Amino acid sequence: MGRSGPSPLILASASPQRRAILARLGVVFDARPTHVDELEAGEPHAVARENALRKARAAATGLASSEQAALVLGVDTLVALDGAIYGKPASAEEARATLAALSAATHDVVSGLAIIENGTTEVATAVTRVTFRRLDEAFIHWYVGLGEWQGRAGGYAIQEAGGALVRSIDGDYLNVVGLPVALLLDRRPHLLR
């Protein structure tokens, strides 16, 4: 699908959460997952920005000549606590360890946003602060058993049963789900018109 108007939106992502958010907002887009090497360590804001930029550049490189006016959007979301990045757990054991580390603490959900349009590139960062309840071993075991941790930064999905892990959030809820909508619309308000 392509957004009507002079600049169609190309989403450089395979994330079902990002696609669902854009669809709920009524933004028509074409999802073009990219396969790039992503950074997994470093300063969290810099890592999120660089990964988003890599995704956007990969999608922009693959545009047909008729798509050169497209707005290409790359996003990378990660969880950080005390400067350490908690990515997508590779196993249930890693998911349990991640949730134990986040228990009763406030972590940052950091999203890098990269927009390439008409030969210009913009990169920005959104941060939402999320505070978890104190999670005992039995609760963590229950949650990990649901399988929601798979493919999720920080090992949880706030929009699903993972909402039960959370005491409070400060910032853009949709950023925690996977797309920093407030930041995107600050940069491109016409997407909703």
N, C-alpha and C positions, 0 to 999 in steps of 0.2 A: 504494500500500500504506500502511497505517497501523499504528502500533505499538499492541499491545493494552495495555489499562490506561487510566487516566484522562487521561494527557497524551501524545497521539501526538507523534512527532518530525517536524517539518517542516524539511527541509534546504534552505536558501536558496542553492542552488548548482547549477551545471550541470557541475561537475567530475566526470569519471568516476573520478578517483582517490579523491575523498571518498566517493562512492557505494560504490566497491569496498571501502574500508576499513570502513565501517559494515556492509556486508553480510557481510564476513569475520568481524566481531565478533558477528554475529547480531542486530544492531540493526535492527528494522523501521522504515522511515521512508518519507516521501513527499518526493521531490525536487521543489522548486519553484524553478527558476532565476529569478533576478531580473535586471532590466536597469536598473542604476543607474549614474550617473556616478561613476567611481572616481578618487580622488586618485592622482596618479602621482609627486608630489614632496612633500618635506617631511621631517620627522623620521620615520624608518622605523617606530618603534613606534606613533606617533600616526597615521600613514597607515594602517597595518594595522588598528588598532582602529577608526578611522573608516569604512574601507571595509567591514569586517565588520558594523558597526552599521548602515550604510546598507542592506546586503543583508538583514539580519534585519528591519529596520523595513519594508522594501518587502514582504517576504513576510508579515509580521504584518498589514500593512494590507489585504492581499488575502484574509484568512481569512474563511470563511463563519461565520455565527453558531454553527453546531454545532461549529466548530473553535476556539472562543475559549480553550479550556483547553490548546491545543497548546503544546508546547515548540518554539520557533522558533530555529534555529541558523544563524548567519551566520559565515562564515570568510573571511579574506583572507590569503594567504601571499605574501611577497615576499622578495627577496634583497637584502641590504645589505652594502656594503663601504666602510669608512671614512665612514659616513654617507650615501653615495650609494646610491640605490635602483636595482637592476637588475630591471626588470620583464620582461614577455614580449617577446622580440625581434620586431620587425616584419619582419625580412628575414634571410636567411642571412648577409649582411655584418654586420648588427648582432649576430647570434648569435656570429659569430667574434670580434668586438670584445669582447663580454661575456665569453666564455670566456678570451680572452687577459688581460683585466683580473683575472679570478678565479684564473688560473694561479699556483700556488705560494703562494697566499695563503689566509688564513682569513676566511671571510665568515659573516655571520649569516643564517639563515633565520628570518624573523620572521613569526609568524602572529597575527593578531587574531582573537579569538573573542568573538562576541556571542550572548548567550542572552536571549530574551524569553519569559517564562512568568508567567502569572497576574498580568499587569500590572506586573511588575518586569523591569528590564533589568540584566544583568551584562555587563561587558566586561573582558577580560583579554588578556594577551599571553604567547606562548610563544616562546622563542628556542633554536635549535639551532645550534651552531658547526660549520661544515663547512670542512675544510682540503682544498684541491685539490693534486694532484700537479703538478709542473712539466709544462706542456703545450706541446709544440713545435707549429710551424705545421702539420706534416703530420698530427699527432694531432688537432688542432682541425679541420682540413679533413675528416678521416675522420669525426669525430663529427657535425659539422654536416651532412655528406652523408647521415647516417641519418635526418634530419628530426625527431628527438626534441625538438629545441629549440622546435618550434612549439607555441605555447600554454603554455609553461613559464616560470615566473619564474626568472630567472637563466640561461635557455637550456639547462637540462639536466633529465633525469629520473633520479634516483638509483636508482629501482627497476628501471630498464632498463639499457641499455648505458652510460648516464651514470654508473653505479656505478664504471666504470673511470677516471673523472676524479678520484675521491675517494681521498685518503690516509687521512683519519680524520673521525669525527664525535663531537661531545660534546653529548649531549642526546637528545631524542625523535626516533628515525629516522622515525616516521610523520609527524611534523611536516614533515620535508623532503619527504615524498611528497605532503603536502597537507592533513593533518588532525592537529592537535595532540591526539592521543588522551589522553595523560597529563593534560593540562590539562582536557580535557573531562570525563574520568572523576573528576578531583579535584572538579569542580563538580557533576557529576551521576552518581554511582556507580550509581544505580538503573538506568541505561540497559542494563546487562548483566544485569539480574535479570528 
